[in-house]
């Protein structure tokens, strides 16, 4: 679907792929600059500089800070607090990726070698901790309600990651349980970003709740799509290896749909493939396509985007509200 938002970002920044971020390009550049400054450490020997540079120079599409900024702009001009909080949520995201790559033994991220591939697991984990420590320092100057939102959001994300880890190799996992897990581990983060934008702009309580619900629903769509990209994405575009979820025994919505669609005998064969994924990736992808499981997951992502859009009905019309809607569509259409 073509965006109705005018795009004016230059092509040399990662968020240029998101048309709706054109109207916050200068704001995102300020956020990016603040992230760079936060990693300027006193390191006379230069030992930490390569690690810090690795984090600060490998930014992604800035979805989470972009949501903080767009939701804030729905209620007036942005402030320095919006910039600071937007930087903080992106830094939290950086830290989770550093830890995820260690857990998943990831070797490539955003088209470049991961920190663990370059310096080992120990340094990558400690680098993630260092990034989080920087966030703690920045949070000490925040309004109490914003700081509490960041803290509770981070806790919920960790809870979701733990729940997913406990469900590895559970081939009986239901769709509803899967949605609960990704709601905590991924969607809650987007929800917190949208809530923060409204809080910092002093929106009404009902409006803040609407933004939070929008972020949650759009975040569910994002994670369903992210799981699809792991199955059928283009490695050149995603910048990371595909079929990693299969290798790590993580069930995704498409696989859950496949397992409930086939008969018992076929189900047993699929479970055997899942338990021995070496060389079985393409046969599984073929089955997911043949049984309509990939299409089912895409449709469910679209359903959540529709609900996310409906959550914004109480907000006044504005180009920033339109940009939020376009952003939600982008989050669900990356695998199309």
HELIX and SHEET records of a PDB file:
HELIX    1   1 UNK A   14  UNK A   17  5                                   4    
HELIX    2   2 UNK A   19  UNK A   24  5                                   6    
HELIX    3   3 UNK A   25  UNK A   38  1                                  14    
HELIX    4   4 UNK A   49  UNK A   56  1                                   8    
HELIX    5   5 UNK A   63  UNK A   73  1                                  11    
HELIX    6   6 UNK A   80  UNK A  103  1                                  24    
HELIX    7   7 UNK A  115  UNK A  119  1                                   5    
HELIX    8   8 UNK A  121  UNK A  139  1                                  19    
HELIX    9   9 UNK A  144  UNK A  166  1                                  23    
HELIX   10  10 UNK A  175  UNK A  182  1                                   8    
HELIX   11  11 UNK A  183  UNK A  187  3                                   5    
HELIX   12  12 UNK A  188  UNK A  200  1                                  13    
HELIX   13  13 UNK A  205  UNK A  232  1                                  28    
HELIX   14  14 UNK A  235  UNK A  238  1                                   4    
HELIX   15  15 UNK A  244  UNK A  247  1                                   4    
HELIX   16  16 UNK A  253  UNK A  261  1                                   9    
HELIX   17  17 UNK A  264  UNK A  275  1                                  12    
HELIX   18  18 UNK A  281  UNK A  290  1                                  10    
HELIX   19  19 UNK A  293  UNK A  311  1                                  19    
HELIX   20  20 UNK A  319  UNK A  333  1                                  15    
SHEET    1   A 2 UNK A 108  UNK A 109  0                                        
SHEET    2   A 2 UNK A 112  UNK A 113 -1                                        
END                                                                             
